[in-house]
Amino acid sequence: EPLPNWSTSAVEFLSRPFVKEFEGQSAARLLDQYRSSDPILRSLWLSAVNALLNMPARGDPSGTLSHMCGIERTDTVGLVGYFYPVLPELRANCARIHVFDLRDIPGCHPPSMEPVLLPHCDVVVITGTTMLNDTLEGLLPLCSRARTVALVGPSVPLSRELLQSTALTLVAGSVVIDPEPVARGIARGGSARSVKRLLQKRHISQWD
């Protein structure tokens, strides 16, 4: 079953004093937060990056994750981060799957098993949360055997530079196709699900 949503609500997040300090400031000030150890400030940084990159024509429309990653029936797949919506599809299209998560979830491996299992995976799918908790950089060297290393999730920047400067072969995220109602919805405490219809899933790969 899907896990409950433990994330901070948009209303609580936007009401925090230090968040309000950034209202009306330039994007450059937000971009500087990539150095912060505070995950909330890093979230603001990543939001600013995505806002600057947001163009409906960026990347290609995304199909199924299995198709984008070129997963074959004989493959061993590694999924870093319990990303429930894609699990049934991945399981149906590969020979075996190893799921890793920081939380104690039945059927998931702890991060301590990543150095043991990831080097034996043909395809590795990593959730965008790893950009916020400083684990992405340490994961990529473990994926040297994989022919596809994908960073996926709505927070993932659609940036070709990520493919050119790292071991990633595919990035898959979302673009906002109608920014004004999305901004209003978030300001009023709307969840990502409430603005989903105003987003389009897109991806960029090294093979494009």
N, C-alpha and C positions, 0 to 999 in steps of 0.2 A: 504493500500500500504506500501511497505517497507520504512523505514525512510532513508534519505540520510546518507551517511557515513561522519560523522563529525570528525573522528579520525585523528590524526596527521599522515602524510605520513611517510613511512619508511625512505625516503631520508632526510626529515626534522629532524626526530628523531635521525638518526645516525650521523647527522652533528652537533648536539649540543655539545659544548665543553666538558661538564662534562661526556657525554657518551663516548667520545674518551679517557677520563682518564682511563677507565676500559679495554681498548684494551691491550691484552697480560697479564692481571692480572689473578691471581688464582680465581677459582670459590668461594673460601672462602670469598674473599672481596665482591663479589656480594651478597652472601648469607647474609651478615651482613646488607644489605639494607632493610630487612624486618622491621627494626625499623624506617625507614624513613617515614616522613609524606608526602613526594613528591610522587605522584602516578606514575611518570615516573621511579623513582628509584625503587619503589616497583615492577613495571613491569619488570625491569631488574632482580630483585631478583627472581620473579616468573619464568622468562625465564631460569635462572640458575638452579632452582629446577627442572624444566621440562627437561632440557638438561641432568642433572645428572640421572634422573629417566628414560630417554628415552631408552626403549628396545622394539623392535617389538613384543616380546612374552609376554609383560606385560599386564595383564588383559585379558578379553575376547572380541571378536569382538562385536561391538554394533549393535543392530537392531533398531527398532523404539523406541522412548523415552517412548511411552505408554506401550510397551511390557516390556522394561527394568524395569519400575517403577511399573508394575503390576496394571495399571490403569483399573478400572472397570466402566461400564456404569453408575452406580449409584453414582460415586465418585464426591466429590467437590475437585478441584485441585487449588492450589495456585502457581502462576508463579511469582517469584521475579526477575524483570528485563524483559524489553520488548524484548523478543527473538523471533522475527518475524518468522523465518523459521520453528519453531516447533508449532506455534499457531494453524494452521489449523488441524494438526494431533491431538493435545490435545483436541481441541474443539469437534472433531468428536468422541472421545472415552470416554468422561466423561459427567456427568449431568450438571455441571456448572464449570466455571473457573474464578478465580479472578486474574487479572494481576496488578502488582505493578511496578511503575517506578518513578525515581526521576524527570523525565521530564514530562511536561504537554502534555500527549498524549491522544487523544480521546479514551474512553473505558478503560483507566487504572486508578487504584487507586493511590493516593499519599502514600508515606511511612507511613504517620500518621495513615492510615487505617490498617496497618499490624497487630498491636496488637489486633484489633477488629476482623479481618477476618481469619488470619492464624490459630488461635487455633481451628477453625471449619473445617479445611481442612483435607481430608483423605490422600492426597498426596501433597507434596510441592516440587517444582523444583526451585532451586536457581542458578542463573548464576554466573560464575566464577569471574565476575567483583567485586562481593562483597568481594573477598579476597584482592582487591586493594584499595577499598574505606572504609575499616574498618567497614563494616556493618554486616558481616557474624556472628560474635560472638553474636551480639544482636538479630539476627533473630532466631537462633536455639532454644532458650527456648520457643519461640512462636509456635514451631512445635511439641510440646509434644504429641498431639493427633494423628498426622499423622503416618501411618504405614510405609510410605516411605518418606525419606527426601533426595533428590538428589542434588548434586552439579555438574553442567554440563557446558561444553564449552571447546573450544580448549586450554584455558590456565589452565585448572584444572589439578593439579598433580595426576597421577594415583598412589596414595599412600594408602596402607592398613592402615597405621598409622592414617590417617584422620578418618577412620571409627572406629578405636579403641579408639581414644581420644576425639571424638565429638559425637553429636547426629545424624550425617550423617549416612545413610544406604547404599548409593551408590555414587560413583564418576565416572563421565564419561568425558573423554577428548580425546586427539589425541596423537599418537606416530608418529614420523618421520621415514619413512621406507627407505629413501635415503637421509642422512644428507647433503652430499656435495652440490648437486644442490639446496637444500633448503637454505643453508647458502649463496651460490652465489646469489640466487634470492633475498633474503632479503637485502643483501649488495648493490644490484643494485636498490633498491627501490621497489621491488615487494611486492604486497599485499598478505594477507593470502589466498585470492582466487586464486592467481596465482600459489601457491604451493600446493593447495588442493589435487591434484592427487598424491602427494608424502606423504600424511598423511593417517593414518588409524584410524578410530574412535574405541575406546576401552573403557571398563568400568571394575570396580571392585565393587562388592557388598558384604555386610556382610553375604549373604547367600551362597557365593561361597565356 
